[in-house]
Amino acid sequence: MRAVVFDKLGGPEVLQVVDVPEPEPAEGEVVIEVNWAGVNFADAKARSIGYRIESLPFRPGLEVSGTVRAVGSGVTGLTVGRRVFAMLNGKGYAETVVAPAATTFAVPEALGLRDAAALGTVLATGYALLHEVARLREGETVLVQGAAGGVGTVTGQLARAAGAGRVFGVVSRPEKAAHAKDSGYDEILVGEDFDEQVLRATDGRGVDIALDPVGGESWRRSVAALARFGRAVSFGNAGDAKAWSAGFAELAPRGLSVAGFSILGLAAADPARLRVLTEQAFREAERSGITIPVTGEFGLDDAGDAHHLLESRTSTGKLLLRVR
């Protein structure tokens, strides 16, 4: 079978398609014939700086959708021929993958495999951020950095479905504003001074919840945009900034709370909890009609082009590899 691999760190050009043996499932695993593979910023960071990889060569890819071909011993609830979405710790850019049954989910009948690959990880992330980490309450105001990206696109819709008051989105370029505006946001902010824009828009009050995947200066401004008793959640470090910290003197005067979240960390540490969240998120997407546009489809041979587009920071929505 064909799979994408890199044997050294570098730009998108280090990605190459190779022939590898067909996988077989071990206990607690399933083999999936892949139709679609999601392209995520974490894949690009793995390729460029070795993010979350232990050795080379490495096969990227954190999410796939397709059909179960084989089931290992001890697996229940998943059968051959079942349409599924799976979260992986790599190796998703391939025609066939082995996935832990614990992080493989049956795709609802109303959802196509293309939509499942596009929605799965970002939907679970957005749902967990709002409902579990930030604990959104009806009527509260929300600020989302990266509003035109995959997580941002669904999080605006999720916030609106959950009864949020005003929902603000931040984008890095003016040309992304129209896309974000269609994703449940009341107002789109452009520019590094988004915290000042938020304070002006809220008459100095700020927002109840700020979600930030960028880090660095963006994170500091997200915290600065909080109202009294506000909650800020960091769920990435796309800017490769130094790890953030927050102390008593910064948080106590306004009663602020800060937290971090990683969907990959949850998948590794507590797959049972991930299953509950993902199933809840899929039901919410079905109930509320939450969607995400696929703005780029690439073959396995063109995975490098997908990474190049992703890293250009000009893409919106979701990018997918079309495998079958």
Secondary structure in CASP SS format (residue, H / E / C, confidence):
PFRMAT SS
TARGET T0000
AUTHOR 0000-0000-0000
METHOD secondary structure of the structure
MODEL  1
M C 1.00
R E 1.00
A E 1.00
V E 1.00
V E 1.00
F E 1.00
D C 1.00
K C 1.00
L C 1.00
G C 1.00
G C 1.00
P H 1.00
E H 1.00
V H 1.00
L C 1.00
Q E 1.00
V E 1.00
V E 1.00
D E 1.00
V C 1.00
P C 1.00
E C 1.00
P C 1.00
E C 1.00
P C 1.00
A C 1.00
E C 1.00
G C 1.00
E E 1.00
V E 1.00
V E 1.00
I E 1.00
E E 1.00
V E 1.00
N E 1.00
W E 1.00
A E 1.00
G E 1.00
V E 1.00
N C 1.00
F H 1.00
A H 1.00
D H 1.00
A H 1.00
K H 1.00
A H 1.00
R H 1.00
S H 1.00
I H 1.00
G C 1.00
Y C 1.00
R C 1.00
I C 1.00
E C 1.00
S C 1.00
L C 1.00
P C 1.00
F E 1.00
R C 1.00
P C 1.00
G C 1.00
L C 1.00
E E 1.00
V E 1.00
S E 1.00
G E 1.00
T E 1.00
V E 1.00
R E 1.00
A E 1.00
V E 1.00
G C 1.00
S C 1.00
G C 1.00
V C 1.00
T C 1.00
G C 1.00
L C 1.00
T C 1.00
V C 1.00
G C 1.00
R C 1.00
R E 1.00
V E 1.00
F E 1.00
A E 1.00
M E 1.00
L C 1.00
N C 1.00
G C 1.00
K C 1.00
G C 1.00
Y C 1.00
A E 1.00
E C 1.00
T E 1.00
V E 1.00
V E 1.00
A E 1.00
P E 1.00
A H 1.00
A H 1.00
T H 1.00
T E 1.00
F E 1.00
A E 1.00
V C 1.00
P C 1.00
E C 1.00
A C 1.00
L C 1.00
G C 1.00
L H 1.00
R H 1.00
D H 1.00
A H 1.00
A H 1.00
A H 1.00
L H 1.00
G H 1.00
T H 1.00
V H 1.00
L H 1.00
A H 1.00
T H 1.00
G H 1.00
Y H 1.00
A H 1.00
L H 1.00
L H 1.00
H H 1.00
E H 1.00
V H 1.00
A C 1.00
R C 1.00
L C 1.00
R C 1.00
E C 1.00
G C 1.00
E C 1.00
T C 1.00
V E 1.00
L E 1.00
V E 1.00
Q E 1.00
G C 1.00
A C 1.00
A C 1.00
G C 1.00
G H 1.00
V H 1.00
G H 1.00
T H 1.00
V H 1.00
T H 1.00
G H 1.00
Q H 1.00
L H 1.00
A H 1.00
R H 1.00
A H 1.00
A C 1.00
G C 1.00
A C 1.00
G C 1.00
R C 1.00
V E 1.00
F E 1.00
G E 1.00
V E 1.00
V E 1.00
S C 1.00
R C 1.00
P H 1.00
E H 1.00
K H 1.00
A H 1.00
A H 1.00
H H 1.00
A H 1.00
K H 1.00
D C 1.00
S C 1.00
G C 1.00
Y C 1.00
D C 1.00
E E 1.00
I E 1.00
L E 1.00
V E 1.00
G C 1.00
E C 1.00
D C 1.00
F H 1.00
D H 1.00
E H 1.00
Q H 1.00
V H 1.00
L H 1.00
R H 1.00
A H 1.00
T C 1.00
D C 1.00
G C 1.00
R C 1.00
G C 1.00
V E 1.00
D E 1.00
I E 1.00
A E 1.00
L E 1.00
D E 1.00
P C 1.00
V C 1.00
G C 1.00
G C 1.00
E H 1.00
S H 1.00
W H 1.00
R H 1.00
R H 1.00
S H 1.00
V H 1.00
A H 1.00
A C 1.00
L E 1.00
A E 1.00
R E 1.00
F E 1.00
G E 1.00
R E 1.00
A E 1.00
V E 1.00
S E 1.00
F C 1.00
G C 1.00
N C 1.00
A C 1.00
G C 1.00
D C 1.00
A C 1.00
K C 1.00
A C 1.00
W C 1.00
S C 1.00
A C 1.00
G C 1.00
F H 1.00
A H 1.00
E H 1.00
L H 1.00
A H 1.00
P H 1.00
R H 1.00
G C 1.00
L C 1.00
S E 1.00
V E 1.00
A E 1.00
G E 1.00
F C 1.00
S C 1.00
I H 1.00
L H 1.00
G H 1.00
L H 1.00
A H 1.00
A H 1.00
A H 1.00
D C 1.00
P H 1.00
A H 1.00
R H 1.00
L H 1.00
R H 1.00
V H 1.00
L H 1.00
T H 1.00
E H 1.00
Q H 1.00
A H 1.00
F H 1.00
R H 1.00
E H 1.00
A H 1.00
E H 1.00
R H 1.00
S H 1.00
G C 1.00
I C 1.00
T C 1.00
I C 1.00
P C 1.00
V E 1.00
T E 1.00
G E 1.00
E E 1.00
F E 1.00
G C 1.00
L H 1.00
D H 1.00
D H 1.00
A H 1.00
G H 1.00
D H 1.00
A H 1.00
H H 1.00
H H 1.00
L H 1.00
L H 1.00
E H 1.00
S C 1.00
R C 1.00
T C 1.00
S C 1.00
T C 1.00
G C 1.00
K E 1.00
L E 1.00
L E 1.00
L E 1.00
R E 1.00
V C 1.00
R C 1.00
END
